[in-house]
Amino acid sequence: MKTAAYIGWLGHNNIGDEACYQVICDLVKDHYKLIPWDSGSWKYKKLPNLCIVGGGTILDIKFGRRERDLLLPMFEKNIPIIIWGSGIVDPPKNLDSRVLNILNNAKFVGVRGPISKSILDSKGFLSSEIIGDPALLLSTSKKNSTLSNKVSINIGYTRNNLYGTEKHVIKQTKKLIELLEAKNFEIELFSMWPKDEEILKQLGKNRIRPWDPSIPNLMNFMKDCYCVVGMKLHSCVLSAAANVPFISLGYRNKCFDFAQSINLEKWVFRTDAVWAKAVFNKLLTVEKYKHIIVKRIKKYKEHYIIKHKKLLDLI
């Protein structure tokens, strides 16, 4: 069987990045053995037949260490490169010429959403295609609850790399919890990464769902919820994959990118705003709009499944 090097942020217990890897691994398993690839792989592994740059916000057009140590050698060794549902970070004024060379010579450049595409378009690379976040394709057999009043909330550790500050997010989340409890909603907090618990503990230890790295278990937990309020990107991606309404706390542009990719951008609030009351009021409308939200999620999920299958045909 042929091998494909997978470039992604793996091995750190980050559920979102692992979810993207799992989807792509399942899609290609009959054609390629997927090998997680890092800078040490060049010494110990044979050259792959293909390089897949996976989901997550991984394509840094400032040309960072990942691109220099991993992508550039793939390009120089003439190994075919596919960008599979990656996000693009906020760009510098000029696109690094080495990144542009890699993109121009890639067999396919598929990005998460409209913002990622518009960034590349603005830098002169017009050939990217929106294929959605790979993790949106996940599913479980458990049925969704119809009577739940549980609101699950994720905020987390970001090294203060966010709109605003973590201190502000904690303050607003405490206010949101107060408003929800006054309306008799059940509250449960959950992590997308073990380090998230450092932040969640400041909201009340007795509310925290025990850390569990299982993606199906997390999605089944979400299926028991009225709504998910999520800061980490894939808390909302997996909520959508589970057909559960979400409200995204947009801490970086990737949250807006994903929401736009499924036409739910009105359900995102920037973390540097005073958002607790606005999010609470939005939560109260979930029941009214739930059928529209779920219908829209399913529509885009089917759309992106077709895109991913076409990409599978390509490889």
C-alpha positions, -999 to +999 in steps of 0.1 A: +000+000+000+012+035-008+019+059+021+008+094+027+025+118+051+000+137+072+010+171+085-011+182+114-008+191+151-011+156+164-001+139+196-011+168+219-046+155+230-062+183+210-096+168+201-101+191+171-069+182+153-073+145+161-108+146+147-096+160+114-069+134+112-094+106+119-118+117+091-090+119+065-075+086+077-109+069+074-114+083+039-081+072+024-076+040+043-083+018+013-057+036-008-030+050+015-015+043+049-015+077+066+016+085+086+018+114+110+048+134+099+070+157+119+105+171+115+120+139+129+103+117+103+129+125+076+155+105+094+135+074+104+108+069+077+109+063+040+098+090+017+059+090+013+041+088-020+019+117-011+018+146+014-016+157+030-017+189+049-047+183+072-074+202+089-070+228+116-055+262+111-023+249+098-012+267+066+007+297+079+014+320+049+040+338+070+061+307+063+067+295+098+087+266+112+062+239+101+063+250+065+101+254+064+108+220+081+079+199+066+062+214+036+093+228+018+112+195+018+081+178+004+080+203-024+117+201-030+116+163-032+087+164-057+063+147-034+027+155-045+010+179-020-027+182-011-041+208+012-072+191+028-095+215+046-069+237+063-076+271+077-054+301+068-042+325+095-043+363+094-019+372+067+010+396+064+010+422+037+029+400+012+026+363+006+059+345+011+072+334-024+080+299-011+044+295+001+031+307-032+054+281-050+040+253-028+004+264-034+009+268-072+024+233-074+000+215-050-023+190-067-052+205-048-058+233-023-089+228-002-096+253+026-120+253+055-141+284+046-147+317+028-123+337+050-094+313+043-102+315+006-105+353+006-071+356+023-055+335-005-074+353-032-062+387-019-026+374-021-029+364-057-036+327-053-071+322-068-072+284-072-083+273-037-116+256-031-138+257+000-143+221+011-153+226+047-138+214+079-131+177+077-144+171+112-179+182+101-182+148+084-182+129+116-213+113+130-225+088+157-256+065+158-270+080+190-302+100+186-304+136+196-323+146+227-356+165+221-363+176+257-329+187+271-324+219+290-286+213+292-263+240+279-227+228+275-200+254+275-164+253+264-138+281+270-102+273+271-065+280+272-051+300+243-018+314+256-038+347+254-037+344+216-073+356+211-095+386+205-095+403+239-081+385+270-088+352+287-096+372+319-124+390+299-137+357+286-139+342+321-158+372+334-183+371+306-188+333+309-195+337+346-222+363+338-237+340+311-239+311+336-257+333+361-282+343+335-287+307+324-291+294+359-317+320+366-338+305+338-332+269+352-309+257+325-285+229+334-249+239+329-220+216+321-184+226+311-162+206+289-126+206+275-113+203+240-078+200+253-066+191+288-051+226+293-087+240+290-094+228+325-070+255+338-096+280+326-127+260+333-118+255+370-123+292+375-160+287+366-167+260+392-151+226+395-184+208+402-197+217+367-168+202+347-173+171+326-143+148+332-117+149+305-123+122+279-103+122+246-129+101+228-145+119+199-176+097+197-182+101+235-179+139+232-204+140+203-228+117+222-225+141+251-234+170+228-264+151+215-279+153+250-277+191+250-301+219+241-272+240+228-234+241+228-216+274+236-181+269+224-149+289+222-125+264+208-133+260+170-139+222+171-163+224+200-187+240+175-176+219+145-184+187+164-216+202+177-227+208+141-215+173+132-238+160+159-267+182+146-268+202+177-272+240+176-241+260+187-232+295+196-195+302+188-174+325+209-152+337+181-117+340+196-099+340+163-109+343+126-111+306+122-144+305+142-159+330+118-145+311+089-162+279+099-195+296+107-195+312+073-188+279+056-222+266+068-241+299+066-244+304+104-223+335+109-251+351+129-243+326+156-208+339+164-198+365+189-163+380+192-147+373+225-135+409+230-171+422+230-194+424+260-212+393+249-228+375+279-263+391+276-263+389+238-253+352+239-280+345+265-307+362+244-295+342+214-298+310+234-334+317+242-342+317+204-326+283+198-358+264+202-376+286+177-348+283+150-336+248+158-352+231+128-337+257+105-303+254+121-302+216+119-316+216+083-288+241+072-261+220+089-273+189+072-274+206+038-238+218+041-226+186+055-240+168+024-224+194+002-190+190+018-192+152+018-195+154-020-164+177-021-144+153+000-154+123-021-143+141-052-110+148-035-107+111-027-112+103-063-083+127-072-058+111-049 
